[in-house]
Amino acid sequence: MATKKVVLHRLGGHRFVGINQQGDRVMVDGDQPSTGMRPMELLLAALAGCTAYDVVDIMEKKRQPLASYRVEAVGERAETHPKRFTQIVVTHYGAGPHVTREALERAVELSHTKYCSVSATLNTPVETRVVLEPWQDEKQLQPQP
């Protein structure tokens, strides 16, 4: 079983930097002016990115590469806490000289029902454990590369 890890370091206020095991960084921001996406926007971006990877790969395998392509993810949030998404609509826009609507529809369907791990995670219960540990040392105060 593959394990992924992201560490979030507080930069100040509601501004954080997330760092994965490869050292890639993403800003997570709730302050104004914002320097990064809010957590729920990152969730939408993760879903859109995951399905986009799949659709691009599937269309290339079908020998119908997309010349133009974008994905929009729009989430409706509950009015009360925890203000989770109650509905997410993912819209794909794609075109190419040899792209057929049928092939693109099938690629989107396969992504959302079979291949996209973010979509699969959002559509099934997930066990989440929360652990609290005491702070260890000063090295943990600084974001690591």
N, C-alpha and C positions, 0 to 999 in steps of 0.2 A: 504494500500500500504506500503510495507516494504521500509525502508530507510537505506542506508549504508553510512558510513562516514569514510574517511581516511584523516588524517592531515599530511602534509609533512613539516618537519622542516629542514632548511638549517643548515648543519654542517660546511660548508665552501666551497668556490669555487663552483663547480657544484656537490657537494656531499650532499645528503639529506637522512633523515630517514623518512619513511612513517610509521605511527602508526594507526592501526584501533581501533575501539571502545572496543575490547577485550584486547588491549595492545600488539597485535602481531606486529612485526616490519619487515620491508624490507628496504634494502639499495637501493637507486636509485643514480647512479653515472655516471657522465660524465667526471670525472677527470682521470688522469693516474698517477700511476697505479690504476686500478679500484678496488673498494671493493664491487661493486654491479652491477646489470644490468642497462642498459640504458632504458629510458621510452618505446621505441618501442619494445625492447626485452621483457619487462614486459607485454606488450600487447600480444605478441605471447605466452608467458608463461601462461597468463590468459586464452587464448583460448585453448591451449593444456591441461591445468589443468582442465578446465570446461568440455571439452568433455571426458577427461580420466575418471573423476568421473562417468559420465553417463555410459560410456561403461562398466566399471568395475561392476557397479550396475546392469545394464541390463543383462550382461553375468551371474552374480550370480543368478539373478531371473530365467534365462533360465536353471539353473543348469549346466552351462558350465563355471565354474570359470577359469579365465586366470592365468596360472602358470607363464608366462612371458608376459610382456606388456610394450610398450613405445609408446609415441606419439612425432612426430617431426613436428614443425611448421616453415615454411620458408616463409618469406615475401619479396616480390620485392618492392622496394621503388622508387618513382618518383625521377628524377634527380633535379628538381627544388623545391623550397620551396612552400608548407610546407613539402615536401618530405614524403607524406603520403604513406601508402601501397597501391599499385595498384592491387596487387594479393597476396593471401596467400594460400599456399598449406599445408594441414594438412595430414600427413601420419601416419597411425596406424599400429603397428606391434604387433601381439598377437599370443599366442599359449597356449595350455593346452592339457592334455590327452584326454579330451572329447569335445574339442572345434571344432565346424564345421565352415568352411569358411562362409557358408550361415548365421549362427547365428551371427557371428562377423560382417559381412557386414550389417546386419539388425540393430545391436546395434549401429554401427557407423552412419548409416543413420538416425536412430531415434534421436541420440544425436544432430547431426548437423541440422536437420530439425524441431525438436520438443522440446527437453529438454535443450540444452546448451544455457544459457542466454547470454553468451559472444558472441557466434556465432549469435544469434538473434539480439543482439545490433549492431554488426558490419554489419549486412545485412539489416538494416533498418535505416531511418533517425532518429536522436536523437536530441531533443532540448537541447542545451547547453547555459546556461546563465553564464556570467562572472560578478562578483561583486568585487568592490574594497572598502575596509574598512580601516579606519585609525588604526594604531597600538594602542592597549588599555593599556597594562601595561607590566612590566618587566617579569611577570609570563609566558607570551606568548613567551618569548625568549628561554625558556628551553623546550626540549622534555618532554612530560608527559608520565608516564608509562602506 
